[in-house]
Amino acid sequence: MVKKYKWILIFLIVFPVIITVIVKMANKETTERFKSGRTVIIENDGYTIKMDVEDFIPCVLMAQMEKSEFSSELIKAQSVVIRTYIIV
């Protein structure tokens, strides 16, 4: 009887883990970040950093909009402005 409960307990622990791993593997291609293929080169004090534009935009956004009290629509609009300014 104890052996039966032990197998049920193992199944209840292992089954959700297996399902989670399978679902994450299936969604992996949709959760990867988009890379634009365009890079930004930042040179400062002898350091050179090369970043993708899509990785650079959140950095600029955080530097320009320090406070977290901005509305989400304002943050979205500002990120479009930053992307446009970088690409043009």
MOWOLIN-V416313 format. One record per pair of residues at least 12 apart in sequence whose C-alpha atoms are under 6 Angstrom apart, sorted by the first residue. I is the first residue (numbers start at 1). J is the second residue. Records with the same first field share a line. If there is no record, write none. Layout:
I = J + J
This chain:
38 = 52 + 53
39 = 51 + 52 + 53
